[in-house]
């Protein structure tokens, strides 16, 4: 059985690299819609993770690798996300919807010793998947078409280590490797009434970002437990830094036309060049504080900061501003020892967040906020020290605005996953 799980981990990771993800038109800018650090456990609690140390021995925290003092079992997580996006703009009173389902997380974690814990994870970090066509018909019947398209996924693989320095203090580190290709295309065409794809000549500007990048996350956590009341205070902090590789960007401006099946033909290159950028993933920092009762409830608040960056976009530099995110959330376990009522043994999660976005268009900030909820339904064989089971999560939110003919995005994200936990890789001792 354990060999089957390991083989599944490898094969599912290969599938994750090939999948196509949906997102909003705002993914046009920068490196797309960022989806990383959005596991079911984290997302269901509004995104809190920096000061979150699980009470249970089966949950490994990748966001702050220092928060794994209680982790004692080998854990395999498989998670999938269903995104449902609803867009509206006052420009031509346009409405649209977009849906996608994809594998969002696969991870393997295990203890190396009572003080040292290790985890491996593979997730999509960001994606581009948009196709926007704006047409205008002139008095002579000529149709002017302006089309924006984007494809590609940026994935990340991590290895995290946690070390328990003392009973109340732990540190951790995570190495992150980002890889993938992101494509953006802007096309301008003049055609007759037969439509955009029948244009005799199209002028296209293509941008290809080839990304192979490392950075590193350092974390620390402190937890004080009052043994008389079982109440505990947790403080955590992380910082992510250390871009060590370049993003290679290829630009191409050319003319061409489409044949059947949108196959390019007759391409003539006008201009072509390549550049590199080191500021792809800038400094990030997080600070969190949490308070709760052992095996009963937990509540945390968190502040995340991300430094602004500049990224090449259609041959020019796009400046993204400093951003921050405020999150609050936690969990509640009614009574795990009540074996007559299964739902008393379910872990219920809740949370909310507000994010001041890094993107500004026409002087307007593209911000985001949402609320979330979720639950861990334990398997029949689970116990308070071996909490594994089915995980469900729901996130409802809003991004953008209708001001200045921009796009308002409402979304509903559904998440489902499994956490399989057991004692692996340990020798049995005989007297």
C-alpha positions, 0 to 999 in steps of 0.5 A, a space after each residue: 500500500 505504501 509503495 502505491 502511494 509513493 508511485 501515485 505521488 510521482 504520477 500525479 505530479 507529472 499530471 499537475 505540470 500538464 494541466 490548464 488552469 482558469 483565471 481572470 483577465 487581470 492575469 494579463 498583467 505580471 505572472 498571472 493569478 497567484 494560487 500558491 500557499 492556498 491549501 485547503 487547510 490554509 484557505 479555509 481559515 482565511 489564509 492564516 498559517 504564519 502563527 498556526 501550529 496544528 494541535 494534531 500530529 498529521 498536519 505539516 505547515 509549508 507556509 511557515 516551516 517552523 510550525 511543525 513542532 507537533 508533527 509526528 506522522 508521515 502524511 500524504 496530501 492530495 487536493 483539487 480545486 474547482 474555480 467558478 468566476 463571474 465577470 462583469 464590466 460596464 464597458 458594453 455591459 459585458 458579462 461572462 463566466 469561467 470555470 475550471 477544475 485542477 489538481 492544486 496540491 500534492 505533498 509528502 511530509 515525514 519526521 526525520 527525528 523528534 526535533 527535525 521534520 521534512 516536507 516535499 510539496 508540488 503546486 501550481 504557483 500562478 497561471 495565465 488562461 485568458 482570451 479577450 476579443 474586442 471588435 469595432 465595426 466601422 461605417 464601411 463595414 470594416 471590422 477592427 479586432 484587438 485580441 489579447 490571449 494568455 496561456 501557461 502555468 508557473 509551477 513550484 516545488 519545495 523542500 521544507 525543514 523544521 527544527 525544534 530548538 526548545 520546547 517553546 521555540 522552533 525555526 524552519 527553512 524552505 527552498 522554492 524552485 519555480 519553473 514554467 512558461 507564460 505566454 501573452 499575445 496581443 493581435 490587431 486585425 482589420 477584416 471584413 464582415 466575415 470575421 476576425 479569423 478571416 483577416 488577410 493580415 494580422 499584426 501580433 506582438 508575442 511575449 514568452 517568459 521562460 522561468 527557472 527561479 530559486 528563492 528561500 523562505 525562513 520562518 520562526 515560531 514561539 508557542 507558550 502553553 498554560 498547562 493548567 488551562 490548556 490555553 496557548 499563545 502562538 507567534 510566528 514570522 516568515 520572510 521570503 527572499 533570494 532570487 538566484 536566477 533570471 527570467 528570460 523574456 522573448 519578444 516577437 512582433 510579426 505579421 501573419 494570417 490564420 488558416 483552418 484551426 488557427 494555424 499561423 501562415 505567411 509569418 513575417 517578423 518585424 522585430 525580435 529580441 530577448 531580455 532577462 529580469 532578476 526581480 521576478 519574485 520580490 521580498 515577502 514577509 509575514 507576521 502572525 499571532 494566534 490564541 486557542 485551547 488545546 484540541 478545542 479551538 484556535 483563532 489567529 490574525 496575520 499580516 502579509 507584505 509583498 514588495 513591489 516589482 517591475 516585470 517586462 510586458 509587451 516590450 515595456 516595463 510594468 511596475 507593480 506596487 507594494 501590497 499587503 494582505 490582512 487575514 483572520 481565521 481559525 478552527 473549532 472541534 466540538 468534542 472529539 471524545 463524543 463517539 455517539 455523534 460523528 459531527 462532534 469529531 469534525 474540525 470546523 474552519 472559518 476565516 476572512 481576508 482583505 488584500 490590497 493588490 499590487 496591480 493598479 490600472 487607470 489609477 485604480 487599485 485592483 483589490 480583493 477580499 473574501 470569506 471562507 469555511 471548511 471542515 476536516 471529516 476524520 476517517 473511522 480509524 482516526 484518533 486525536 493524535 492521528 487526525 487524517 481524513 477528507 478535507 472540504 473547503 469553500 472560498 467566496 470573494 470579490 476582486 476588482 471594480 466596475 470603476 473606469 470601465 474595469 472588471 468586477 470579478 466574483 468567485 466561488 472556489 470549492 476544494 476537496 482533498 485527502 490527508 493520509 497519515 500513518 507511522 512510516 519509515 520507523 523500525 519496530 523495536 523488540 525486547 
